[in-house]
Amino acid sequence: MSQSDNPRSLVWYMAYPGPGNLDGAFRSLVDPAYVVQHLKEALADPAFQILELTSFKSRKLRQQVADLLKGGGKSVAFHCEPVQWTNEENLIDPADLCSLSEVHRRRAVDRIRRLLDEAAFLGARQVFVASGRNPASGQPYDEASEKTMTLACHALCQSLRELAAEAKARGQQLAVSVCDGGSPDPGLFRHQLLGPSSRVVEVLDVLHGEGHSHVGAALDSSRLLHNGEGAEAIYALAPYLQWFHCGNCVGADGEPARRGDTHPRFGVPGSRVDSGVLTGFLRALAEVGYRGPLGVAVRPVASEVPRRVVQVAFSLVQEAADSIDVAYALPLGFSFRARDFLTEETFAEITELRVRQPDLIREELSKRKRRDVLAPDGRLVILAADHPARAVTRVGSHPTAMGHRLDYLARIVRVLVGSHIDGLMATSDIIDEVVLVNYLAKQRGQPGFLDGKVLIGSMNRTGLAGTEHEMMDRTSSYMTGKRIKEMHLDGGKLLWRWVPGGEKNDRYALETLERVAKAVEELAELNLPAFVEPLPVLKTETGYKTDHSTDNIIKAVGIASGLGYFTGRVWLKIPYCDDFARVAKATTMPVLLLGGESTGKPSSTIEDFVRGLGAGPNIRGALVGRNVLFCGEDDPAAIAEAIHLVVHQRLSAIDAIRAAAQVRSARLDYLA
């Protein structure tokens, strides 16, 4: 789930602290002319939909601000924390809402009650409060301090119960700001009771259990880092999360004056938060399905220009939100389960059909509606599923993942049913099984999924992985073009591998090359396209691996382009590599990009396809297998759809991933 559509907010009182950046706004003491000028600027800024304000002591100024906000077209949120932390009257214990003194706790509640009225006057529907200083701060962690913190949590719960009712009566949501939970340097940190996420969960779990669902938490990237926490806190607090602020902090090597809860500008020396760190936080937010605001929280100092500090911060948030890592974040807990789609019962029915109706496959293929034109828009995305027939079954660390036929077949059918992919390239067994599943679906009242699909027969599969004669790749599945024609398929695929540096198996590569050439000629005579995959490979201790060097791929393309007496219907299947534009210039034949081994990161594959398609006008699509079928926890249909959108609609990787998310989990009951 992307974070690009979440509303953006600006902590205005922090970004525009007053003349000279002296934090007058933090103390509610700001020159009215300054407030009006910069508030108008913020209201006119289309980047932010929400402005976050704090208290204004002057009633006259408060009225001016309220009048500006009414016609400003932006929502308003209100921060009580600056008033709490300044504690100007000095009538309330720093423990504030979690004070163990009932007198001070009630005073703290009463102060927030008055601030809720001010927030309502300004039109704020979201209010933030601080929990108060931990009464055990500075004490050694022992049984006594643990007891003190337990009592403080009880006091805070009572305060929040009372304020929850007050906020609800005003139509407001109440969020407790999660600040730092303590540090050996009390001069730089706030030592709030609600710092560690575990303590926040403890308090809010009690309140939600009592029905106060409008009381939640506000997180801040800089404060989480102060606590020694990171994105993992988002997962723990997901049920209670109302707001997330993007702020920076500095480490021990940063300027002492900027350390602590100061929210310095992004990029200041010693910064701990950059685009990469923000991306990690936003990815976690996307995974938990967070749709709330993303706030920009930065505080300029000295001669820094507030507007520029805000612009830099906003651009970093946008960069993180628009990153492919965030766009591709899966919903928390989501995992595609093959057996939920194609059950054991359906799997057994396939065998039963094989036994009782052996000619059914031929009949179904003969009745299948086929395309008049192979690639109507000149582009193709074909799913490759011919690896097991060559003893290639490994996916990642699992040596036989593709050897589990129920799981493998379920993923293949899922792609064909759930996406707009053009078709399937497979060996005879896979195509026959897919045809039988298509038949069973129609028997259950579903529309078939093979009409209009391109079916390509994989021909030479005898180059068994790990064998002495692996490079001798003879036809074994669909032995001839004639058989492909008889089975009403739409073309044949051929593999030729070659070790550019030379080795003792050179003659096997030459024999295979001759056989591939003859198959290309036979397909040409039958007016069928040939999809030829010329692969330079390297001999390694674990077998032959694709050689991705640009020069060797160019040489392989040149050799494959000259096979047979007629090349008018030849398509090439080539792996993406560096400097791919040079490869594209090596032929005029239409080229399909090869997916390669499964990496568990399909977003990287999609990005490679985007880059590859831009290499030349003859790059016309993709022929992909393992990176689609075994795409980590994701639904293979979503990845196939993203590649389809990249190829046919020329979407960017991020836009394709966002659009393809709509098919994730859709039609999972197709075979029910």
VOKOL-490252 format. One record per residue (C-alpha): x, y, z. Coordinates in steps of 0.2 Angstrom, whole numbers, plus 5000, padded with zeros to 4 digits. Each point is the difference from the previous one (the first is absolute). Example, Ala and Ser with C-alpha at 12.3 -4.5 7.8 and 13.67 -1.06 7.14 Angstrom:
VOKOL-490252
506249785039
500650174997
This chain:
VOKOL-490252
500050005000
500750174995
500250155011
499950124985
498250045004
500150035018
499650185005
501650115004
500050115015
501250135006
500550035018
499850194997
500550065017
501649914999
500450044982
499650195003
500650035018
500050184999
501250154995
501849955001
499449815002
500150035019
498549885004
498850135005
498649894992
500549865012
499650125015
498550074992
500850174999
500150054981
499950174992
498250004992
500750074983
501249854999
498649885004
498850074987
501350024986
500749825002
498349925003
499450074984
501549934991
499649835007
498250014996
500550044982
501249854999
499249864991
501249875007
499149995016
498249965004
500250025019
500850135011
500549955018
499950155012
500250035018
499350125013
500050194997
499950105016
499350164992
498149984998
500150134986
501349904991
499149845003
498450084992
501150064985
500749824997
498249935002
499450124986
501449954989
499849825002
498150004996
500350054983
501749924997
499449834994
501149905011
499749895015
500750045017
500849905014
500550075017
501549965011
499950025019
501849945003
500950174998
498850075014
500349845011
501950004997
500250195003
498949985016
500150195001
498950015016
501149885009
498449945009
500149824993
501249875004
501149954984
499249835001
498450094994
498749884995
500949855008
500450095016
499849895016
499350165008
498250004998
500050195002
501250024986
499249874989
498450095001
500850174996
500849924985
498349934994
499250175003
501450094989
499749884986
498150025001
500350194997
501149964986
498749894992
498850155000
501450104991
500249864988
498250004996
499950184998
501449994987
499049864991
501249865005
499349825000
501749925005
500850045016
501749945006
500549995019
501649955009
500049875013
501150095012
501749975007
500349835007
500050015019
501349875001
501250094989
501850015006
499749865012
500949834998
498949874992
499549895014
498449945008
499650175008
500250094983
498949874992
498750025013
500050194997
499849984981
498649885003
499150135011
500450134987
499249904986
498449985011
500050195003
500250034981
498649884996
498850105012
500550164992
499749944983
498349935004
499550175006
500750094985
499349874988
498250045006
500450194998
500849974982
498549904995
498850135005
500950124989
500149884985
501949985002
501349864999
501350005014
501749934996
501449985013
501750054993
501249875002
501650095005
501749945007
500049885014
501550065009
501950034998
501450035011
500150184995
498450085007
500550174993
499749944982
498549885002
498250015007
500049835009
498149984996
499149855008
499449954983
501649974991
500349814997
498649934989
499749865012
499450125013
498950094987
499249844995
499649965019
499150175003
499050014983
499549825001
499250035017
499150154993
499449924984
499449865010
498950125009
499350074983
501150154998
500449964982
500350194996
501550005011
501649954991
501850034998
501150124989
501749944995
501550104994
501549934991
501250105010
499349965017
499949814996
501950014996
500350095016
499249855009
501149884991
498549944990
499650004982
498749954988
499649855010
499050115012
498850044986
499549825000
499749995019
499050165000
499149984983
498249975009
500250175008
500950104988
499250174996
501550114993
501749984994
501350145000
501650004990
501450085009
501850005001
501249985015
501950005002
501249875007
501450025012
501150074986
498750144997
500150185007
499549995019
498850144998
499049904987
500049845010
498449945009
498250044995
500550154989
499449944983
501450084990
499950024982
500449854989
501849994994
500750085015
501749925005
499849845010
498249974993
499349835004
498550024989
500250014981
498949944985
500549825003
499550005019
498450084996
499649874986
500249875014
498750095011
498850034986
500249824994
499449945017
498650124999
499549944983
500049825007
498950035014
498850094989
500250175008
499050134990
500250155012
501050164998
501950014998
500650155009
501550104996
500950055017
501550114998
500650155010
501250134992
501350095011
501150154998
500050064982
499249854992
498550054989
498449915006
499349994983
501549914993
500249895015
498249944997
500249984982
501549895002
499149895013
498449994989
501049944985
500949875011
498349935006
499350004982
501649914994
499749875014
498249984997
500249994981
501449875001
499749834993
500349915017
498650095007
498949984985
500349825001
499749975018
498849855003
498550025012
500649945017
499749815002
499649974981
500749844993
499449924984
499649825004
499949884984
498849885008
498750145004
499950024981
500249824993
499549885013
500549825002
498349944994
500350094984
501749934998
499349835002
498750044987
501450034987
500649835002
498349924999
499750094983
501749944994
499549825004
498250014994
500050124986
501850004992
499450084984
499250155009
501650104999
500049994981
498250044999
500150155011
501550074991
499149984983
498550105006
501050145008
499850174993
501650064993
500750184996
499950054982
501650105003
501449945011
500450175008
498650134995
500950145008
501749934995
500449955018
499949845010
500249955018
500149815001
500249895016
501449874999
499649845009
501249874992
501449995013
499649835009
500249914984
501850045000
500249955018
500050195006
498950005015
501050115012
499250165006
501250105012
500549885014
498649874996
500849874988
498349934994
498850145001
499549984982
499949825002
498450015011
498749994985
498550065010
500950165006
500850024983
498449984990
499050105012
501250154997
499949984981
498149994999
499950155013
501050114988
499049954985
498350035009
500550155011
501050114987
499950064982
501649914996
500049954981
500449815002
501049855006
501649924994
500249825007
500449824997
498649884995
499649945017
499750185007
499050054985
498949845001
499750035019
499550194997
498849944987
499249885012
499850135013
499250124987
498849864996
499649975019
499750195002
498850004986
499149855007
499850105016
499150144991
501650124998
500550084984
501549914993
501750095001
500949934985
499050084986
501150134992
501549955009
501649964991
500649825003
501849964996
500849835000
501749985008
501049884989
501849965005
500149955018
501349865001
501450125006
499749935018
500850115013
501549925008
500349864988
501649974990
499150044983
499050155006
500550104985
499349874988
498250075000
498949894988
498250024997
499049895013
498350085005
499350064983
501249914989
499550094984
499150154993
498749884992
499549945018
499850185006
498950034985
499049845003
499750055018
499350174995
501450105008
500650174994
501949984999
501549915006
501450055012
501849944999
501550025011
501850014995
501450025012
501850044997
501650025010
500950154991
501749965008
500049824993
500049835009
499949824996
498250004998
500150124985
499549874988
498349975010
499650194998
500449984981
498949854998
498650095010
500250154989
499749904984
498549925008
499250175005
500350064982
499149854993
498550035012
500050184995
499849954982
498749885003
499050125010
500250134986
499349874987
498549985011
499850195002
500349995018
501150125010
501649945008
500550075017
501949985001
500950025017
501950024996
500950005017
501950025003
500449905016
501449985012
500649835007
500050015019
500249875014
498150005002
499649984981
499850124986
499450185004
499550144988
501450114994
499350175001
501550094992
499450124987
501349954986
499649815001
498150035000
500250104984
501049864992
498749875005
498650124992
501050014984
500249814999
498149965004
499550144987
500749904986
499149835003
499049924987
499550054982
498650135005
500050115016
498450094997
499249925015
501449995012
499950085017
501650005011
499949985019
501550095008
500550035018
500250185006
501750065003
501050165002
500150124985
498549914993
499850134986
501549924991
499249835001
498450074992
501050074986
500749824996
498449954991
498450064992
499049855006
498750035013
500749965017
499249945016
500950035017
500549855010
499550005018
501449895007
500149915017
498850045014
500850135012
498550035011
500050184996
498850014984
500050195001
501850004994
499549894986
498750124995
501250155001
501249904988
498649984988
499650185000
501850044996
500249864987
498450064991
500850174998
501549934992
499449994982
498449994989
500349814998
499849965018
498249945000
499649925016
500549865012
500049815002
500149985019
499849855011
500849985017
500050185005
498150014998
499549835006
501150005015
499950185006
500349995018
498350015010
499150094986
498649954989
500949954983
498550084991
500450175007
501849994993
499549934983
498750144999
501450135004
501149934986
498550004988
499750195004
501850044998
500149924983
498350044993
499650175008
501850055003
499750055018
501450035012
500549875012
499150095014
498450044991
499949824994
500349935017
498650115007
498849964986
500449815001
499650005019
498150004995
500149824994
500949945015
498949875008
498650044987
499149844993
500849885012
498449915001
500149974981
500249815002
498949985015
